[in-house]
Amino acid sequence: MRRIGLAVAILALLLCVGVVTLGGLVGSSGEKAGPDTPSVRSTGDGGPTDRADEEARARDLGVQLGTLPPGSDPVEVVRRVGPAVVTVLNRSQSGGSSFTSGSGTGFIISLDGDIVTNEHVVADGDRFSVVLQDGEEREAELLGADPIADLAVLRMTGDVPGVVPLGDSDALRPGERVLAIGSPLGTFTNTVTRGIISAVDRDFPGAGTYANLVQHDAAINPGNSGGPLVNLSGEVVGVNTLGVNETSGGQLAQGLFFAVPSNHVATVVEALVRDGRVVYPFIGIGYVVVDGQVAVEADLDVTRGVLVTGIVPGGPAERGGLREGDVVLAIGDLEIGGQTSFIEALEPLAPGDRVAVTVQRGDRRFDTELELVERPVDL
């Protein structure tokens, strides 16, 4: 299982793209590893403002939305999107005084002033503010944060200078051109870098939190956390979250940057704005994604699914008889592998649902039924 250990070691060396100032690291992208981390399950009614209503309100207020014709000039894309990009300041209290303990990037998604950023940008903050493109600073309230998806939503005060829409990350194709906009080092605000989509649906073995990511090569640095990855229609297709700059063996890496896909962002943001939290179904396993190399090193009879590397005591998996070394091949009717990841297979489900799970153990295949629970907040 050398590859599994190496992958986890690489995670420990991931570039944390929040800026460190005075108080040290503001969150750690590499510390998100843990048991199964499915996509969110939205509950109840409500959600983002209807697109047509948003466009009408924007016209009335003289605010431009980001959408442009596909393949637009990058200069025009930046001109349209730039006013919606902000620098997020995380402030802490100590001895009766307030200081900036870290910073990152965010982007405005609604005319109510809602701003998306990374959870690790706002972690442990006592109060928050945002700096607009023109240098004006505004106070902001934290509506909700989700460490599992590493996403958070703030709401700023005052008029909205710009709004950028979320695009369809499922439509992304390798080779497509994209732009990253952010505040590297917390100083060089609204810095633009360009690149291409390198791959989609990237998972980090051993770290379920960072799964189904968009890989790209538009340079990001400390301070870019929470900033938008934008297509040439001026739509956000991902939230820049982390980069890999060195392996556990000291081998340097270049151009390996990752973003949370916008379709997942939309679901999480909806729940955070509505409820201030996100509810996740939970099986109770740690896992790595099975591919050909993992299958050989772990001596498996299958080359797809997820290999169980840990069982949460008392969780659904333990009660259902799963063991370390098992391979989960399917959840319900959805086979894991190819077009459906473990996270995507869990996405339609909710805590309390009972679901059949197909398991490979050695040369034997069997089904077991699990009753899902809500994922504990401390995992």
N, C-alpha and C positions, 0 to 999 in steps of 0.2 A: 504494500500500500504506500509505496514511496511517493507516488504522485499526489495522493491525498494529503500526506504530511507536508509536501512542498507547497501545495496550494494554500493550505492554512498558514504556512509561514509567509507566503507572499502577501496574504491579507494583512498580516501584522506589519508589513512594510508599506501598505498603501499610503499614497499621498493624501493627507488630510487637508482638504481645500478650504477650511476655515482659517482665518488669520489668528495667530497667537500674539496677544499683547498683554503684558503685565500679569495676567492671571493664568497664563499657560494655555493649554489646548482647549478650544471650545468644541467639545465633542470629539470623538475619534471614530472615523469611518471604519477602521480596522477592528473595532471592538463590537461589531454588530453581529458576529457569528452566534448561532444558537439553533434551537430546535426548529421544526417546520414553520415556515413563514408564508402562509397563503395570502393571496390578495384579499382586499377588504370585502366585506359583505355589507352593502348599504341596506339600511332598514328604514321603513317609514317613508313619508312623502317629503317633498321639498327638493331643493337642489339649486344649481346655478341659474341665474336669470336667463330667460328665453333669449335666444340669439337675436331675433328680430327686435325685441324690446330693447335689448342692449344697444343695438345699432341705432335705433331711434333716439334713445337717450343720449348717445354719444354725439349724434348730429346736433341735437338741441344744445348741448354744452360746448360744442366746437372741439370735441376730443376725437382724434383719429384712432380707429382700430387698426390693428396690425396687418390684416389680411390684404394681400396684393395678388396680382396674377402670378401663377406658377412660373418659376424661372426668372423672377424680377432681378434687376440690377442690385447687387449687394449694397451699394451706396444708398439706394432708395429704401431697401429693407431696414438698414440701420437708422436712417432718418425717421422712418415710421415707428420702429420698435423702441428706439433709444429712450424717449421720454417715459416709457413704462418701466424702465430698469432702474433699480435703486440699490444703494449700499445700505445694508442692515447693520446697525450698531447694537451690540449686546452690552448692557450696562449692569454693573454690580454695585452693591452698597457695602461699605466697610468703614467702620469708625465714624459714621455720620456723614461720610462723603461718598459721592458717586464717581465711578470711573468706567471707561470702556474696557471690558475684559476680552472682547473679540469682535470680529466683524465678518461679514460675508456679503452675498448678493441676493437680491430678490427681484420679483417682477409683478407688476400690478395686473390683475386679471378681471377686475370689475370696477364699475363706476362708483361702487360703495367704498373703494379704497382697499379691497382685499389684496394681500400680497403673499405670494408663495415663496418659500425659501426652504432650506434644509433644517431638520430638527436639530442637528448638531451645531448649527449657527446660533440658535436661541437657547440651547440647553443651559440650565442653571442661571439664567439671567433674571434680574430683579425688575428691570424695565427696559424698554426698547425704543429706538428711534430709527428713522430712515433718512438718508440723504438723497435728494432728487438729482437729476442730471444737471440742473442749473446751480447746484450747491446748497439749495434751501434744505434745512433739516426740519423734519416733522416728527411729532410723537406718534407712537404706534402701540396698539394693544394686541396681546397674544390671544387669538381666538382658540387655538388648539394646536397640539403638536403630537406627532406619532413617531416614536423612535424606531418602530419596526420598518416602516417605509422610508424613514429619515426625511420626513416632510413636515412642514409647519405652515400655519397661516396667520399673518398679522393683519390688522386693519389700521390704516393710518388716518390721521385727521386731515381736514381741509380738502380743497379741490383736487381732482385727479388730473395730472398732466398728460396721461396717456394710458391706454389699455392694450394689452396684447392677448390674442386668443390662443387657446390650446388647439393644436392640430391633431391629426390622426396618426399616432405612432405606428399603428399596424400597417400603414401604407408605406413606411420607410423601406428603402432598398439600399443595399451596399453600393457605394459609389456616388450616392446622392450628396450634393453639396449642402453644407450647413455652416452656420455662424454661431460662435459662442460670444456672449456679451457679459461682462462682469467687472468686478473691482479687485484685481489681483493685488495682494499685499495690503488691501484696504485703502490704498492710496491712489492707484491709477484707475479712477472710476470710469465706467463705461468703455473699458478696453474691448476691442473687437478682435477676434481671431477667427480664421476660417479653416475649413477642412472638409472631410467627407465622412459619410457613414461607413464605418469599417465592418460592422457586423451588427446583427440584432439578436435578441433573446439570449444574451450572454449570462451565464450563471457562474458564480464562484463556488467550486466544490467546498463543502464544509461550512458555508456561510449562507444560510437560507435567506437572510434579510436582503442581500444584494443578489437578486435573481431577475432574469428577463430584462437585463439592462441593455441600453443602446450604447454600443462601442463606437467611438469616433476619434479623429485625430486633430480636432481643433484645440489648440493648446489651452489648458487651464492650469492655474497656479493657486497657491494659498490665497483665499479671499474670493475665489470664483464660486465657492459652494453656494448652491441655491440659485445660481444664475441660469438664464434660459439658453437652451440650445435651439436655434431657430432655423427653419427651412427658408427657401427663397420665395415663399409666399408670405413671409412675416408671421408665421405661426410657431408657437413653442411646441417642439416635438419631444423635448426632454428637459429634465432639471439636472444640471451638472452637479455631480456628487463626489466623485473620487477619480484618482488616477493611480497607475502603477508606475513607479520610477526605478524600482530595484527589486531583484529577487532575493530570497533568503541566502543564496550563495554569493551575493554581492554583484551579480550581473546586472548592468544598467539596462533600463528599458526606455524607449522613447515612443511618443505618440499613442500611448494606451490610456485613453480617457473614457469615462463612463457616465451615463445619465439615466435617471429614472424615466421610463417612457411616459409620454403625456397622457395616454389613455388610463394608465394606473394612477397618475397624478390627479386626473379629473375625479376619479372615484373617491380617492382619499380626501381630497379637498372638499368635496361635497359633504362628506361625513364630518369633517372638522368644523366647517362653517355652521352646519346644522346642530351638531351634538357636542362639539369640542373634543371628541374622541372617536376612535375607530374600533369596531368589533370584528375580531378575526376568529374563524373556526380553527380548531386545533386538534391534531392527531396525537402529538406528543412524541415526535422522533427527531433525532438529528440525522442528517443524511448527506450523501454526495450523489451527484448525477452520474449515472452509469454511462460510460462510452466504451469503445473497444479496449483502450488501455487500462481503464479501471477494471474491466471484466477480466483481463489477463492477470493483472497484479493481485486481484482479490479471488482469482480462481472461480469465476462465476460461470454459470451455464447460459446466461443471457447477456445481451449487449445494450439493453435499454432499461428504463425505470430509474428508481433511486435506491441506493444501497443504504440500509439503516446502520448508522454508526453509533447511535445512542438511543436509549429508551427513557422517557421521563417517568419516574416512579409514580404509580397511581393513575397515569394518564390513559386515554383511550387505547393506545397501542398496546400497552402492557396488559390491560384488561382483555384485549382481543387476542392475546397470545403471540404478539409479534416479538422477535428477538433481534439482537444485534447480528448483522450478517445476512438478514433477510433482504430481499429486493421487492419493493412495492412496484408492481407492474401496471396497475390500473386502479382508479377510484371511480366506483360506479361503472358506467359504460365508457368512460374516457381512459384510453390507454396512454401511459406516460412515455413520452419520447416522440421524436419527429416534430409534429406540429403542436403538441400539447405538453406543457411542462407540468411538474408536480403542483406548482402554484396555480396554474390555470385550471387544473383538474379540480382543485378545491374551491375555486372562485365562486361557483354558483351555490355553494353550500353555506349553512349557518350553524352556530352552536345549537345543539339539540337534535340536529338531523342524524338519522341513522343511515349509514352508507356501506355498501359492500366494497371490500378492498381485496384485490387479487395479489397474492404473494408468491414469490418463488423462494423456496428454501432447499438449497442443494439441487437435486434433480427432481424435486417434488413441487407441484404447483397446487395451491388451494385458495379458497375464498374465506374471508372472515368478515363479520359485520361489526362496525365500530360506531359508537355514539359520540359525535363530536362535542367538544366543550369550547368555551371561550378561552382564547389564549391568555394566560396570566401576563400581567403588565411587566413583571420582573424577569421575563425570559426573552 
